[in-house]
Amino acid sequence: MDKIMLHNKRFRVCTTAAQIDEAVTVVAEKINADLKDVDTPIFLSVLNGSFMFTADLMRKININSDLAFIKLASYSGTSSTGEVKQIMGLSADVKGRTVVIVEDIVETGNTIEEMYRILKEAGAAEIKICTLLLKPEAYKKDLKIDYAALCIPNDFIVGYGLDYNQLGRQYKDIYVLDEE
């Protein structure tokens, strides 16, 4: 589908499933190389948005690793509230471990900062940040993004796990708000 309608807004394809798959493969290869000597890193998937990215990424990871989940929320409609709420806490013991945060999108960086704080307090030895999508125009934090599959403009998007008021996560492509 080239266009979709969610609630009262129209969206058009901006990134195809094939482009996403290619970008995920490149990121997975880099992680495999970088962490090949790390003893069982934990991949920490930030729900709900990163579930599709996490599944595809983990299929391409060939090092021994653990998988855990946390659920945070910071969106209302098409914009960030600026406040990060923890909906479901950390589901693994990270003390002394290398943790790779797997995020769907990094914009303001508020969620990443909160994740970093949570992991440091829990005793993580090393924290890496991996995101499917990075909005360089919007990201103004000091934390290094170790792995970004795709850099995109500061537009509102849905699909491939990302939603607009809980709709649109199921699409294999990524769609941008169509304001024409």
Rosetta constraint file for C-alpha pairs under 8 A:
AtomPair CA 1 CA 13 HARMONIC 7.73 0.50
AtomPair CA 2 CA 12 HARMONIC 5.65 0.50
AtomPair CA 2 CA 13 HARMONIC 5.40 0.50
AtomPair CA 3 CA 10 HARMONIC 6.97 0.50
AtomPair CA 3 CA 11 HARMONIC 5.53 0.50
AtomPair CA 3 CA 12 HARMONIC 4.35 0.50
AtomPair CA 3 CA 13 HARMONIC 6.36 0.50
AtomPair CA 3 CA 175 HARMONIC 7.83 0.50
AtomPair CA 4 CA 10 HARMONIC 5.83 0.50
AtomPair CA 4 CA 11 HARMONIC 5.33 0.50
AtomPair CA 4 CA 12 HARMONIC 6.52 0.50
AtomPair CA 5 CA 9 HARMONIC 5.70 0.50
AtomPair CA 5 CA 10 HARMONIC 4.50 0.50
AtomPair CA 5 CA 11 HARMONIC 6.26 0.50
AtomPair CA 6 CA 10 HARMONIC 6.42 0.50
AtomPair CA 6 CA 11 HARMONIC 7.74 0.50
AtomPair CA 6 CA 164 HARMONIC 7.15 0.50
AtomPair CA 6 CA 167 HARMONIC 6.48 0.50
AtomPair CA 6 CA 168 HARMONIC 6.97 0.50
AtomPair CA 7 CA 167 HARMONIC 7.94 0.50
AtomPair CA 9 CA 177 HARMONIC 7.26 0.50
AtomPair CA 9 CA 178 HARMONIC 7.75 0.50
AtomPair CA 10 CA 177 HARMONIC 6.20 0.50
AtomPair CA 10 CA 178 HARMONIC 5.48 0.50
AtomPair CA 10 CA 179 HARMONIC 7.45 0.50
AtomPair CA 11 CA 157 HARMONIC 7.95 0.50
AtomPair CA 11 CA 175 HARMONIC 5.56 0.50
AtomPair CA 11 CA 176 HARMONIC 5.25 0.50
AtomPair CA 11 CA 177 HARMONIC 4.41 0.50
AtomPair CA 11 CA 178 HARMONIC 4.71 0.50
AtomPair CA 12 CA 175 HARMONIC 5.02 0.50
AtomPair CA 12 CA 176 HARMONIC 5.49 0.50
AtomPair CA 12 CA 177 HARMONIC 6.57 0.50
AtomPair CA 12 CA 178 HARMONIC 5.80 0.50
AtomPair CA 13 CA 173 HARMONIC 6.69 0.50
AtomPair CA 13 CA 174 HARMONIC 5.89 0.50
AtomPair CA 13 CA 175 HARMONIC 4.21 0.50
AtomPair CA 13 CA 176 HARMONIC 6.29 0.50
AtomPair CA 14 CA 173 HARMONIC 7.80 0.50
AtomPair CA 14 CA 174 HARMONIC 5.92 0.50
AtomPair CA 14 CA 175 HARMONIC 5.24 0.50
AtomPair CA 14 CA 176 HARMONIC 5.93 0.50
AtomPair CA 15 CA 19 HARMONIC 6.26 0.50
AtomPair CA 15 CA 20 HARMONIC 6.87 0.50
AtomPair CA 15 CA 173 HARMONIC 5.93 0.50
AtomPair CA 15 CA 174 HARMONIC 5.05 0.50
AtomPair CA 15 CA 175 HARMONIC 6.84 0.50
AtomPair CA 16 CA 20 HARMONIC 6.30 0.50
AtomPair CA 16 CA 172 HARMONIC 7.52 0.50
AtomPair CA 16 CA 173 HARMONIC 4.69 0.50
AtomPair CA 16 CA 174 HARMONIC 6.41 0.50
AtomPair CA 17 CA 21 HARMONIC 6.09 0.50
AtomPair CA 17 CA 172 HARMONIC 5.50 0.50
AtomPair CA 17 CA 173 HARMONIC 4.80 0.50
AtomPair CA 17 CA 174 HARMONIC 7.62 0.50
AtomPair CA 18 CA 22 HARMONIC 6.23 0.50
AtomPair CA 19 CA 23 HARMONIC 6.28 0.50
AtomPair CA 20 CA 24 HARMONIC 6.11 0.50
AtomPair CA 20 CA 173 HARMONIC 7.76 0.50
AtomPair CA 21 CA 25 HARMONIC 6.14 0.50
AtomPair CA 21 CA 56 HARMONIC 7.85 0.50
AtomPair CA 22 CA 26 HARMONIC 6.45 0.50
AtomPair CA 23 CA 27 HARMONIC 6.38 0.50
AtomPair CA 23 CA 149 HARMONIC 5.07 0.50
AtomPair CA 23 CA 150 HARMONIC 6.64 0.50
AtomPair CA 24 CA 28 HARMONIC 6.07 0.50
AtomPair CA 24 CA 53 HARMONIC 7.76 0.50
AtomPair CA 24 CA 56 HARMONIC 7.27 0.50
AtomPair CA 24 CA 57 HARMONIC 6.08 0.50
AtomPair CA 24 CA 132 HARMONIC 7.43 0.50
AtomPair CA 24 CA 149 HARMONIC 5.93 0.50
AtomPair CA 25 CA 29 HARMONIC 6.18 0.50
AtomPair CA 25 CA 57 HARMONIC 7.39 0.50
AtomPair CA 25 CA 60 HARMONIC 6.67 0.50
AtomPair CA 26 CA 30 HARMONIC 6.39 0.50
AtomPair CA 26 CA 149 HARMONIC 7.38 0.50
AtomPair CA 27 CA 31 HARMONIC 6.22 0.50
AtomPair CA 27 CA 147 HARMONIC 6.36 0.50
AtomPair CA 27 CA 148 HARMONIC 7.19 0.50
AtomPair CA 27 CA 149 HARMONIC 5.83 0.50
AtomPair CA 28 CA 32 HARMONIC 5.99 0.50
AtomPair CA 28 CA 57 HARMONIC 6.17 0.50
AtomPair CA 28 CA 60 HARMONIC 5.84 0.50
AtomPair CA 28 CA 61 HARMONIC 5.77 0.50
AtomPair CA 29 CA 33 HARMONIC 6.23 0.50
AtomPair CA 29 CA 60 HARMONIC 7.68 0.50
AtomPair CA 29 CA 61 HARMONIC 7.50 0.50
AtomPair CA 30 CA 34 HARMONIC 6.04 0.50
AtomPair CA 31 CA 35 HARMONIC 5.81 0.50
AtomPair CA 31 CA 36 HARMONIC 7.97 0.50
AtomPair CA 31 CA 61 HARMONIC 7.62 0.50
AtomPair CA 31 CA 147 HARMONIC 7.93 0.50
AtomPair CA 32 CA 36 HARMONIC 5.63 0.50
AtomPair CA 32 CA 61 HARMONIC 6.16 0.50
AtomPair CA 32 CA 62 HARMONIC 6.42 0.50
AtomPair CA 32 CA 63 HARMONIC 6.26 0.50
AtomPair CA 35 CA 41 HARMONIC 7.73 0.50
AtomPair CA 35 CA 63 HARMONIC 7.70 0.50
AtomPair CA 36 CA 63 HARMONIC 6.25 0.50
AtomPair CA 38 CA 98 HARMONIC 7.54 0.50
AtomPair CA 39 CA 64 HARMONIC 7.69 0.50
AtomPair CA 40 CA 63 HARMONIC 7.65 0.50
AtomPair CA 40 CA 64 HARMONIC 5.28 0.50
AtomPair CA 40 CA 65 HARMONIC 4.39 0.50
AtomPair CA 40 CA 66 HARMONIC 6.44 0.50
AtomPair CA 40 CA 98 HARMONIC 7.84 0.50
AtomPair CA 41 CA 64 HARMONIC 7.50 0.50
AtomPair CA 41 CA 65 HARMONIC 5.03 0.50
AtomPair CA 41 CA 66 HARMONIC 6.24 0.50
AtomPair CA 41 CA 97 HARMONIC 6.49 0.50
AtomPair CA 41 CA 98 HARMONIC 4.95 0.50
AtomPair CA 41 CA 99 HARMONIC 5.72 0.50
AtomPair CA 41 CA 100 HARMONIC 7.16 0.50
AtomPair CA 42 CA 65 HARMONIC 5.75 0.50
AtomPair CA 42 CA 66 HARMONIC 4.55 0.50
AtomPair CA 42 CA 67 HARMONIC 5.55 0.50
AtomPair CA 42 CA 68 HARMONIC 6.88 0.50
AtomPair CA 42 CA 94 HARMONIC 7.60 0.50
AtomPair CA 42 CA 97 HARMONIC 7.28 0.50
AtomPair CA 42 CA 98 HARMONIC 6.30 0.50
AtomPair CA 42 CA 99 HARMONIC 4.76 0.50
AtomPair CA 42 CA 100 HARMONIC 6.11 0.50
AtomPair CA 43 CA 65 HARMONIC 7.16 0.50
AtomPair CA 43 CA 66 HARMONIC 6.10 0.50
AtomPair CA 43 CA 67 HARMONIC 4.84 0.50
AtomPair CA 43 CA 68 HARMONIC 6.20 0.50
AtomPair CA 43 CA 99 HARMONIC 5.89 0.50
AtomPair CA 43 CA 100 HARMONIC 4.74 0.50
AtomPair CA 43 CA 101 HARMONIC 6.07 0.50
AtomPair CA 43 CA 102 HARMONIC 6.52 0.50
AtomPair CA 44 CA 67 HARMONIC 6.03 0.50
AtomPair CA 44 CA 68 HARMONIC 4.82 0.50
AtomPair CA 44 CA 69 HARMONIC 5.32 0.50
AtomPair CA 44 CA 70 HARMONIC 7.02 0.50
AtomPair CA 44 CA 99 HARMONIC 6.71 0.50
AtomPair CA 44 CA 100 HARMONIC 5.93 0.50
AtomPair CA 44 CA 101 HARMONIC 4.83 0.50
AtomPair CA 44 CA 102 HARMONIC 5.65 0.50
AtomPair CA 45 CA 50 HARMONIC 6.30 0.50
AtomPair CA 45 CA 51 HARMONIC 6.98 0.50
AtomPair CA 45 CA 54 HARMONIC 6.35 0.50
AtomPair CA 45 CA 67 HARMONIC 7.47 0.50
AtomPair CA 45 CA 68 HARMONIC 6.24 0.50
AtomPair CA 45 CA 69 HARMONIC 4.80 0.50
AtomPair CA 45 CA 70 HARMONIC 6.36 0.50
AtomPair CA 45 CA 101 HARMONIC 6.23 0.50
AtomPair CA 45 CA 102 HARMONIC 4.70 0.50
AtomPair CA 45 CA 103 HARMONIC 6.41 0.50
AtomPair CA 46 CA 50 HARMONIC 5.79 0.50
AtomPair CA 46 CA 51 HARMONIC 7.61 0.50
AtomPair CA 46 CA 69 HARMONIC 6.04 0.50
AtomPair CA 46 CA 70 HARMONIC 5.17 0.50
AtomPair CA 46 CA 71 HARMONIC 5.49 0.50
AtomPair CA 46 CA 72 HARMONIC 6.75 0.50
AtomPair CA 46 CA 101 HARMONIC 7.31 0.50
AtomPair CA 46 CA 102 HARMONIC 6.15 0.50
AtomPair CA 46 CA 103 HARMONIC 5.52 0.50
AtomPair CA 46 CA 104 HARMONIC 7.59 0.50
AtomPair CA 47 CA 51 HARMONIC 6.23 0.50
AtomPair CA 47 CA 69 HARMONIC 6.84 0.50
AtomPair CA 47 CA 70 HARMONIC 6.04 0.50
AtomPair CA 47 CA 71 HARMONIC 4.55 0.50
AtomPair CA 47 CA 72 HARMONIC 6.64 0.50
AtomPair CA 48 CA 71 HARMONIC 6.56 0.50
AtomPair CA 48 CA 72 HARMONIC 8.00 0.50
AtomPair CA 48 CA 161 HARMONIC 7.15 0.50
AtomPair CA 48 CA 162 HARMONIC 7.99 0.50
AtomPair CA 49 CA 103 HARMONIC 7.50 0.50
AtomPair CA 49 CA 104 HARMONIC 5.51 0.50
AtomPair CA 49 CA 161 HARMONIC 4.61 0.50
AtomPair CA 49 CA 162 HARMONIC 4.97 0.50
AtomPair CA 49 CA 163 HARMONIC 7.40 0.50
AtomPair CA 49 CA 169 HARMONIC 7.52 0.50
AtomPair CA 50 CA 54 HARMONIC 5.80 0.50
AtomPair CA 50 CA 102 HARMONIC 6.78 0.50
AtomPair CA 50 CA 103 HARMONIC 5.39 0.50
AtomPair CA 50 CA 104 HARMONIC 4.34 0.50
AtomPair CA 50 CA 161 HARMONIC 5.95 0.50
AtomPair CA 50 CA 162 HARMONIC 7.62 0.50
AtomPair CA 51 CA 55 HARMONIC 6.18 0.50
AtomPair CA 51 CA 161 HARMONIC 6.25 0.50
AtomPair CA 52 CA 56 HARMONIC 6.26 0.50
AtomPair CA 52 CA 160 HARMONIC 6.10 0.50
AtomPair CA 52 CA 161 HARMONIC 5.55 0.50
AtomPair CA 53 CA 57 HARMONIC 5.87 0.50
AtomPair CA 53 CA 104 HARMONIC 6.75 0.50
AtomPair CA 53 CA 132 HARMONIC 6.70 0.50
AtomPair CA 53 CA 160 HARMONIC 7.38 0.50
AtomPair CA 53 CA 161 HARMONIC 7.40 0.50
AtomPair CA 54 CA 58 HARMONIC 5.91 0.50
AtomPair CA 54 CA 102 HARMONIC 6.57 0.50
AtomPair CA 55 CA 59 HARMONIC 6.39 0.50
AtomPair CA 56 CA 60 HARMONIC 6.84 0.50
AtomPair CA 57 CA 61 HARMONIC 6.44 0.50
AtomPair CA 68 CA 90 HARMONIC 7.57 0.50
AtomPair CA 68 CA 91 HARMONIC 5.74 0.50
AtomPair CA 68 CA 92 HARMONIC 5.98 0.50
AtomPair CA 69 CA 90 HARMONIC 6.41 0.50
AtomPair CA 69 CA 91 HARMONIC 5.74 0.50
AtomPair CA 69 CA 92 HARMONIC 7.87 0.50
AtomPair CA 70 CA 86 HARMONIC 7.98 0.50
AtomPair CA 70 CA 87 HARMONIC 7.87 0.50
AtomPair CA 70 CA 88 HARMONIC 5.52 0.50
AtomPair CA 70 CA 89 HARMONIC 5.40 0.50
AtomPair CA 70 CA 90 HARMONIC 5.05 0.50
AtomPair CA 70 CA 91 HARMONIC 6.52 0.50
AtomPair CA 71 CA 86 HARMONIC 6.16 0.50
AtomPair CA 71 CA 87 HARMONIC 5.24 0.50
AtomPair CA 71 CA 88 HARMONIC 4.71 0.50
AtomPair CA 71 CA 89 HARMONIC 6.68 0.50
AtomPair CA 72 CA 84 HARMONIC 6.52 0.50
AtomPair CA 72 CA 85 HARMONIC 5.49 0.50
AtomPair CA 72 CA 86 HARMONIC 4.56 0.50
AtomPair CA 72 CA 87 HARMONIC 5.40 0.50
AtomPair CA 72 CA 88 HARMONIC 6.95 0.50
AtomPair CA 72 CA 111 HARMONIC 7.44 0.50
AtomPair CA 73 CA 84 HARMONIC 5.65 0.50
AtomPair CA 73 CA 85 HARMONIC 5.23 0.50
AtomPair CA 73 CA 86 HARMONIC 6.65 0.50
AtomPair CA 73 CA 87 HARMONIC 6.97 0.50
AtomPair CA 74 CA 80 HARMONIC 5.62 0.50
AtomPair CA 74 CA 81 HARMONIC 5.57 0.50
AtomPair CA 74 CA 82 HARMONIC 6.47 0.50
AtomPair CA 74 CA 83 HARMONIC 5.62 0.50
AtomPair CA 74 CA 84 HARMONIC 4.72 0.50
AtomPair CA 74 CA 85 HARMONIC 6.41 0.50
AtomPair CA 74 CA 111 HARMONIC 7.39 0.50
AtomPair CA 75 CA 79 HARMONIC 5.81 0.50
AtomPair CA 75 CA 80 HARMONIC 4.41 0.50
AtomPair CA 75 CA 81 HARMONIC 5.52 0.50
AtomPair CA 76 CA 80 HARMONIC 6.26 0.50
AtomPair CA 76 CA 81 HARMONIC 6.33 0.50
AtomPair CA 76 CA 165 HARMONIC 7.07 0.50
AtomPair CA 77 CA 164 HARMONIC 6.11 0.50
AtomPair CA 77 CA 165 HARMONIC 5.43 0.50
AtomPair CA 78 CA 156 HARMONIC 6.51 0.50
AtomPair CA 78 CA 164 HARMONIC 6.56 0.50
AtomPair CA 78 CA 165 HARMONIC 7.91 0.50
AtomPair CA 82 CA 110 HARMONIC 7.02 0.50
AtomPair CA 83 CA 110 HARMONIC 7.57 0.50
AtomPair CA 84 CA 110 HARMONIC 6.86 0.50
AtomPair CA 84 CA 111 HARMONIC 6.03 0.50
AtomPair CA 84 CA 114 HARMONIC 7.19 0.50
AtomPair CA 93 CA 122 HARMONIC 7.62 0.50
AtomPair CA 94 CA 98 HARMONIC 7.55 0.50
AtomPair CA 94 CA 99 HARMONIC 7.14 0.50
AtomPair CA 94 CA 119 HARMONIC 7.21 0.50
AtomPair CA 94 CA 122 HARMONIC 6.37 0.50
AtomPair CA 94 CA 123 HARMONIC 6.33 0.50
AtomPair CA 94 CA 124 HARMONIC 5.14 0.50
AtomPair CA 95 CA 122 HARMONIC 5.97 0.50
AtomPair CA 95 CA 123 HARMONIC 4.24 0.50
AtomPair CA 95 CA 124 HARMONIC 4.81 0.50
AtomPair CA 95 CA 125 HARMONIC 6.81 0.50
AtomPair CA 96 CA 123 HARMONIC 5.96 0.50
AtomPair CA 96 CA 124 HARMONIC 5.11 0.50
AtomPair CA 96 CA 125 HARMONIC 4.57 0.50
AtomPair CA 96 CA 126 HARMONIC 7.89 0.50
AtomPair CA 97 CA 123 HARMONIC 7.91 0.50
AtomPair CA 97 CA 124 HARMONIC 5.23 0.50
AtomPair CA 97 CA 125 HARMONIC 5.11 0.50
AtomPair CA 97 CA 126 HARMONIC 6.60 0.50
AtomPair CA 98 CA 124 HARMONIC 6.32 0.50
AtomPair CA 98 CA 125 HARMONIC 5.65 0.50
AtomPair CA 98 CA 126 HARMONIC 4.59 0.50
AtomPair CA 98 CA 127 HARMONIC 5.89 0.50
AtomPair CA 98 CA 128 HARMONIC 7.64 0.50
AtomPair CA 99 CA 124 HARMONIC 6.76 0.50
AtomPair CA 99 CA 125 HARMONIC 7.88 0.50
AtomPair CA 99 CA 126 HARMONIC 6.20 0.50
AtomPair CA 99 CA 127 HARMONIC 4.93 0.50
AtomPair CA 99 CA 128 HARMONIC 6.15 0.50
AtomPair CA 100 CA 127 HARMONIC 5.92 0.50
AtomPair CA 100 CA 128 HARMONIC 4.61 0.50
AtomPair CA 100 CA 129 HARMONIC 5.68 0.50
AtomPair CA 100 CA 130 HARMONIC 6.56 0.50
AtomPair CA 101 CA 115 HARMONIC 7.88 0.50
AtomPair CA 101 CA 127 HARMONIC 7.29 0.50
AtomPair CA 101 CA 128 HARMONIC 6.16 0.50
AtomPair CA 101 CA 129 HARMONIC 4.91 0.50
AtomPair CA 101 CA 130 HARMONIC 5.76 0.50
AtomPair CA 101 CA 131 HARMONIC 7.89 0.50
AtomPair CA 102 CA 129 HARMONIC 6.66 0.50
AtomPair CA 102 CA 130 HARMONIC 5.03 0.50
AtomPair CA 102 CA 131 HARMONIC 5.78 0.50
AtomPair CA 103 CA 129 HARMONIC 7.74 0.50
AtomPair CA 103 CA 130 HARMONIC 6.20 0.50
AtomPair CA 103 CA 131 HARMONIC 4.63 0.50
AtomPair CA 103 CA 132 HARMONIC 6.60 0.50
AtomPair CA 104 CA 131 HARMONIC 5.48 0.50
AtomPair CA 104 CA 132 HARMONIC 5.10 0.50
AtomPair CA 104 CA 133 HARMONIC 6.18 0.50
AtomPair CA 104 CA 161 HARMONIC 7.48 0.50
AtomPair CA 104 CA 162 HARMONIC 7.34 0.50
AtomPair CA 105 CA 131 HARMONIC 5.78 0.50
AtomPair CA 105 CA 132 HARMONIC 5.94 0.50
AtomPair CA 105 CA 133 HARMONIC 4.53 0.50
AtomPair CA 105 CA 134 HARMONIC 5.77 0.50
AtomPair CA 105 CA 135 HARMONIC 7.72 0.50
AtomPair CA 106 CA 111 HARMONIC 7.93 0.50
AtomPair CA 106 CA 112 HARMONIC 7.42 0.50
AtomPair CA 106 CA 131 HARMONIC 6.68 0.50
AtomPair CA 106 CA 133 HARMONIC 6.29 0.50
AtomPair CA 106 CA 134 HARMONIC 4.92 0.50
AtomPair CA 106 CA 135 HARMONIC 6.25 0.50
AtomPair CA 106 CA 139 HARMONIC 7.02 0.50
AtomPair CA 107 CA 134 HARMONIC 6.40 0.50
AtomPair CA 107 CA 135 HARMONIC 5.20 0.50
AtomPair CA 107 CA 136 HARMONIC 7.40 0.50
AtomPair CA 107 CA 138 HARMONIC 5.22 0.50
AtomPair CA 107 CA 139 HARMONIC 5.11 0.50
AtomPair CA 107 CA 154 HARMONIC 7.83 0.50
AtomPair CA 108 CA 138 HARMONIC 5.49 0.50
AtomPair CA 108 CA 139 HARMONIC 4.80 0.50
AtomPair CA 108 CA 140 HARMONIC 6.57 0.50
AtomPair CA 108 CA 141 HARMONIC 7.42 0.50
AtomPair CA 109 CA 113 HARMONIC 6.12 0.50
AtomPair CA 109 CA 139 HARMONIC 5.86 0.50
AtomPair CA 109 CA 140 HARMONIC 7.15 0.50
AtomPair CA 109 CA 141 HARMONIC 6.00 0.50
AtomPair CA 110 CA 114 HARMONIC 6.26 0.50
AtomPair CA 111 CA 115 HARMONIC 6.09 0.50
AtomPair CA 112 CA 116 HARMONIC 6.03 0.50
AtomPair CA 112 CA 129 HARMONIC 7.96 0.50
AtomPair CA 113 CA 117 HARMONIC 6.20 0.50
AtomPair CA 113 CA 143 HARMONIC 7.47 0.50
AtomPair CA 114 CA 118 HARMONIC 6.20 0.50
AtomPair CA 115 CA 119 HARMONIC 6.14 0.50
AtomPair CA 116 CA 120 HARMONIC 6.07 0.50
AtomPair CA 116 CA 127 HARMONIC 7.32 0.50
AtomPair CA 117 CA 121 HARMONIC 6.14 0.50
AtomPair CA 118 CA 122 HARMONIC 6.22 0.50
AtomPair CA 119 CA 123 HARMONIC 6.32 0.50
AtomPair CA 119 CA 124 HARMONIC 5.50 0.50
AtomPair CA 119 CA 127 HARMONIC 7.71 0.50
AtomPair CA 120 CA 124 HARMONIC 5.43 0.50
AtomPair CA 120 CA 125 HARMONIC 7.82 0.50
AtomPair CA 128 CA 145 HARMONIC 7.48 0.50
AtomPair CA 128 CA 146 HARMONIC 5.97 0.50
AtomPair CA 129 CA 144 HARMONIC 7.32 0.50
AtomPair CA 129 CA 145 HARMONIC 5.20 0.50
AtomPair CA 129 CA 146 HARMONIC 5.20 0.50
AtomPair CA 129 CA 147 HARMONIC 6.28 0.50
AtomPair CA 130 CA 145 HARMONIC 6.56 0.50
AtomPair CA 130 CA 146 HARMONIC 5.98 0.50
AtomPair CA 130 CA 147 HARMONIC 4.45 0.50
AtomPair CA 130 CA 148 HARMONIC 5.88 0.50
AtomPair CA 130 CA 149 HARMONIC 8.00 0.50
AtomPair CA 131 CA 145 HARMONIC 7.71 0.50
AtomPair CA 131 CA 147 HARMONIC 6.19 0.50
AtomPair CA 131 CA 148 HARMONIC 4.95 0.50
AtomPair CA 131 CA 149 HARMONIC 6.43 0.50
AtomPair CA 132 CA 148 HARMONIC 5.75 0.50
AtomPair CA 132 CA 149 HARMONIC 4.81 0.50
AtomPair CA 132 CA 150 HARMONIC 6.04 0.50
AtomPair CA 133 CA 148 HARMONIC 6.18 0.50
AtomPair CA 133 CA 149 HARMONIC 6.13 0.50
AtomPair CA 133 CA 150 HARMONIC 4.94 0.50
AtomPair CA 133 CA 151 HARMONIC 5.70 0.50
AtomPair CA 133 CA 152 HARMONIC 6.67 0.50
AtomPair CA 134 CA 139 HARMONIC 7.83 0.50
AtomPair CA 134 CA 148 HARMONIC 6.16 0.50
AtomPair CA 134 CA 149 HARMONIC 7.84 0.50
AtomPair CA 134 CA 150 HARMONIC 6.26 0.50
AtomPair CA 134 CA 151 HARMONIC 4.72 0.50
AtomPair CA 134 CA 152 HARMONIC 6.14 0.50
AtomPair CA 135 CA 139 HARMONIC 6.17 0.50
AtomPair CA 135 CA 151 HARMONIC 5.83 0.50
AtomPair CA 135 CA 152 HARMONIC 5.28 0.50
AtomPair CA 135 CA 153 HARMONIC 5.79 0.50
AtomPair CA 135 CA 154 HARMONIC 5.62 0.50
AtomPair CA 136 CA 140 HARMONIC 7.93 0.50
AtomPair CA 136 CA 151 HARMONIC 6.86 0.50
AtomPair CA 136 CA 152 HARMONIC 7.43 0.50
AtomPair CA 136 CA 153 HARMONIC 7.49 0.50
AtomPair CA 136 CA 154 HARMONIC 7.82 0.50
AtomPair CA 137 CA 153 HARMONIC 6.97 0.50
AtomPair CA 137 CA 154 HARMONIC 6.25 0.50
AtomPair CA 138 CA 154 HARMONIC 6.39 0.50
AtomPair CA 155 CA 176 HARMONIC 6.71 0.50
AtomPair CA 155 CA 177 HARMONIC 7.19 0.50
AtomPair CA 156 CA 176 HARMONIC 5.86 0.50
AtomPair CA 156 CA 177 HARMONIC 5.74 0.50
AtomPair CA 157 CA 162 HARMONIC 7.17 0.50
AtomPair CA 157 CA 163 HARMONIC 7.72 0.50
AtomPair CA 157 CA 174 HARMONIC 6.70 0.50
AtomPair CA 157 CA 175 HARMONIC 5.38 0.50
AtomPair CA 157 CA 176 HARMONIC 4.36 0.50
AtomPair CA 157 CA 177 HARMONIC 6.11 0.50
AtomPair CA 158 CA 162 HARMONIC 4.69 0.50
AtomPair CA 158 CA 163 HARMONIC 4.95 0.50
AtomPair CA 158 CA 164 HARMONIC 6.39 0.50
AtomPair CA 158 CA 168 HARMONIC 5.95 0.50
AtomPair CA 158 CA 169 HARMONIC 6.68 0.50
AtomPair CA 158 CA 174 HARMONIC 5.75 0.50
AtomPair CA 158 CA 175 HARMONIC 5.24 0.50
AtomPair CA 158 CA 176 HARMONIC 6.54 0.50
AtomPair CA 159 CA 163 HARMONIC 6.32 0.50
AtomPair CA 159 CA 168 HARMONIC 5.20 0.50
AtomPair CA 159 CA 169 HARMONIC 4.71 0.50
AtomPair CA 159 CA 170 HARMONIC 6.18 0.50
AtomPair CA 159 CA 171 HARMONIC 4.73 0.50
AtomPair CA 159 CA 172 HARMONIC 6.47 0.50
AtomPair CA 159 CA 173 HARMONIC 5.88 0.50
AtomPair CA 159 CA 174 HARMONIC 4.62 0.50
AtomPair CA 159 CA 175 HARMONIC 6.03 0.50
AtomPair CA 160 CA 168 HARMONIC 7.96 0.50
AtomPair CA 160 CA 169 HARMONIC 5.56 0.50
AtomPair CA 160 CA 170 HARMONIC 6.09 0.50
AtomPair CA 160 CA 171 HARMONIC 5.34 0.50
AtomPair CA 160 CA 172 HARMONIC 5.13 0.50
AtomPair CA 160 CA 173 HARMONIC 5.92 0.50
AtomPair CA 160 CA 174 HARMONIC 5.89 0.50
AtomPair CA 161 CA 168 HARMONIC 7.54 0.50
AtomPair CA 161 CA 169 HARMONIC 4.11 0.50
AtomPair CA 161 CA 170 HARMONIC 6.27 0.50
AtomPair CA 161 CA 171 HARMONIC 7.53 0.50
AtomPair CA 162 CA 168 HARMONIC 6.79 0.50
AtomPair CA 162 CA 169 HARMONIC 4.95 0.50
AtomPair CA 163 CA 167 HARMONIC 5.16 0.50
AtomPair CA 163 CA 168 HARMONIC 5.00 0.50
AtomPair CA 163 CA 169 HARMONIC 5.04 0.50
AtomPair CA 164 CA 168 HARMONIC 6.47 0.50
